[in-house]
Amino acid sequence: MKYCSTRGGVQGWEFRDVLFSGYAPDGGMFMPESLPLLTVETLKRWRGLSYTRLVMEVSSMFIPSHQIPKQDLEVLVAEALSGFSSPDVVTMARLKDGLSVLELFHGQTMAFKDLAMTCTVRFLNYFLQKENRRATVIVATSGDTGGSAIQSAKGLRGLDVVVVYPRGRVTPVQEKQMITCLEENIHVFAADGSSDDIDQPVRRLFADQELVRSHNLMSLNSVNWSRVMIQLSHFIYAYLQLSGVERCEADAALPEMEVVVPTGGAGNIAAGVVVKQMGLPLKLVAMVNSNDIVHRTVTTGDFSMAATVTQTLAPAIDIQVPL
């Protein structure tokens, strides 16, 4: 499995290098050069797996065993997902009229990002320990990513985490999750402006590849492929639970399933798009708030920025510029 940039300027990268890069050198997002297809037989085999085991199986499709052997990968994923309040890690709440909710909030910060962040940080730490080196993670957050990165990485000797959040634009709980962590490897700063304003200098920083290499900088924001990769399991797990795929014949068409995804930076729904490309017939619905650039772009092609980011009761998706 090799990786390339969505902008076409980079090809043939290994998972380890993609993990530590975040953005590609040409400013694009790393994606696999090819995607494995999910067959009916594979889906039936996965149908009875726990969420943790499914994450391991999905991850092993994208992480070559010469980089993280499968037995090591199994340990890393199990350890990463062991601290969730639900023994099943995620919980499927079935309502009426065919409506179900996949609860992804059982992590330490109660944000769905805990699922991918805990695994990604474990992968980082695995390589850092093997290579006896340190790295510095830069996180620009609209609220939930910062807390999740801090909880996942606090106390790790090989990883410094620098978090910047928009002053007055996160919830009190999110702010306390970030500023009350006193571990020496955690550094938190408030900045004026919106999360989009914070993203701009971070993008410029990662465009300077000499600076990135000399200071071992990396990103844990939505653009990091490892986070998207773990989030593939959200969609596959829900499909296995709800679609009735176990009743499908080998040559039959898979049943379609509609998934509504709260969308800000578009990292989670990007995972849904990848899963569609892997063969699952998902109907994806991006749910936005007043910051509706995703809706406008998809429906009308209007990618123009609003003058300001509107503050809402859902600050994690108060974003004008996806990714």
Number of C-alpha atoms within 10 A of each C-alpha: 15 17 22 21 22 17 13 12 12 17 16 12 18 17 22 16 11 22 22 22 24 26 24 27 18 15 17 17 23 28 24 21 14 13 15 13 13 15 15 21 15 10 17 17 11 19 18 14 14 14 20 20 16 20 27 22 17 17 21 16 13 19 20 16 13 7 13 18 12 17 10 14 23 18 12 21 24 16 14 21 22 15 14 18 14 14 11 14 19 24 16 15 10 12 9 6 6 7 10 14 13 15 15 18 19 20 22 17 23 17 19 21 23 27 30 26 27 26 24 27 21 20 21 19 22 17 18 16 12 8 9 10 13 18 19 18 21 23 25 27 24 28 27 25 25 28 27 25 29 27 19 22 24 17 16 17 15 18 20 22 25 19 22 24 28 21 15 14 23 24 16 10 12 23 21 12 19 26 16 9 17 12 13 12 18 22 17 19 13 15 14 13 15 23 27 21 18 20 20 12 12 15 14 11 15 23 16 11 16 11 12 16 13 8 12 15 21 22 22 26 23 25 23 24 26 28 26 22 25 24 27 23 25 24 23 23 22 19 22 17 14 14 15 13 19 16 11 15 11 11 9 10 11 19 13 12 15 13 19 12 15 17 24 27 22 20 20 24 24 19 21 26 17 19 24 19 16 15 15 23 16 20 14 15 15 18 15 18 20 14 22 21 22 24 18 13 12 11 9 9 11 12 15 11 12 12 7 13 18 16 17 14 11 16 19 22 25 27 28 25 21 15 16
